[in-house]
């Protein structure tokens, strides 16, 4: 063990890492990529070692922002540095990589080591990749979910709690929650929805709601506000609910993976941590979505339903159309605008309103508010008579936003390019994957104003010169990159009646 003086690097590394002078590293007996335990007062963290000859002096330790945030240390503070060995949990990750089934204790060990920081992000990535390529049994997913709940905090309410959650994967889907939550809440049901930020999509529901209001509420604020307003839409990652999930999501992001077992455990652990008793899980299906066929969705649903039953959760899986983007906007600010228009006027894209009303309707049926098959009608009525918008205003105000906000008040990217049709033709396909990549390249979801507005969907007849889509960005360079990607990917397929003539 050695004591070193903190040098705050004020750099976000993307993980837990520290910088040692090579002489101090030799004294401690560590090399790059070894792990050490950094302690200060009653806080400690496991970090990966990087070394330098000159950037950090002997007797100092360079701490990246992620480490200083956890340890609450500043320049000049003294920390203790101990070499630490690979945790026992890594043996179980290697076991899973070989395709073997893990026991309850082994899964608990992995999750506990993840939350405590004993596992590095690289090792967490190995666990996620093991799930991606080897899969998990129903019992393994149950143990994983339980471990994720039990290693974090929980929130409970005196009344029955409901929620709706999508597995995502379809651009434009994040705004659906901005309709369905106030629909459910305006009927008097409690729906304190926790949502994630985007992993692989241009916007998560939390990213979109954040355009309108604060999504980082504390547990005490949730307990106080939710029973009064009935509806909330907040970022689950701000709370200590299933904290392993937030670590796994952070690791999934650069890998662009979302293992099926982890998706189920992620959703269910967050919901159980919030005291949810009834859940509708949205499973979008279509080309470019996470689930590309009804058969695939039914397989996913069977697993999720079995896991939910074993966890004591009443779950209903809704297989929805996801073959092209939901609505016409993609990206946080643009989607927030489209959601507000639908709430304020009762008008908007059929895909948006029908989907939100269908999912909210299933909640009404599960709660016994309506008979089977009639829930969608009540949801639409609450939208058209303005009660959903009134409730959304209450939610925005309760979460610290401006309840009088209008769609045009929301700032969007100042840099814009229009894509026009080069011929009279028909739109035969809008590519989810390509639209997602272009919107993210434009800056979404990090840049709230970045994204895409579609002017056409499949089946639409267009004339030469008609606008097909607009790309928005907050950066000229990102807009250029996004446009170049558009030229490469051709996200909107246009065809005339004559496909080909032979001979050429």
Secondary structure, 3 states (H helix, E strand, C coil): CEEEEEEECCCCCCCCEEEEEHHHHHHHCCCCCCEEEEEECCEEEEEEEEEECCCCCCCEEEECHHHHHHHCCCCCCEEEEEECCCCCHHHHHHHHHCCCCCCHHHHHHHHHHHHHCCCCHHHHHHHHHHHHHHCCCHHHHHHHHHHHHHCCCCCCCCCCEEEEEECCCCCCHHHHHHHHHHHHHHCCCEEEEEECCCCCCCCCHHHHHCCCCCCCCCHHHHHHHHHHHCEEEEEHHHCCCCHHHHHHHHHHHHHCCCCHHHHHHHHHHHHHHCCCCEEEEEEEECCCCCECCHHHHHHHHHHHHHHHHHCCCEEEEEEEECCCCCCCEECHHHHHHHHHHHHHHCCCCHHHHHHHHHHHHHHHHHCCCCCCCCHHHHHHHHHHCCHHHHHHHHHHHHCCCCCCCCHHHCCCCCEEEEEECCCCEEEEEECHHHHHHHHHHCCCCCCCCCEEEECCCCCCEECCCCEEEEEEECCHHHHHHHHHHHHHHCCEEEECCCCCCCCC
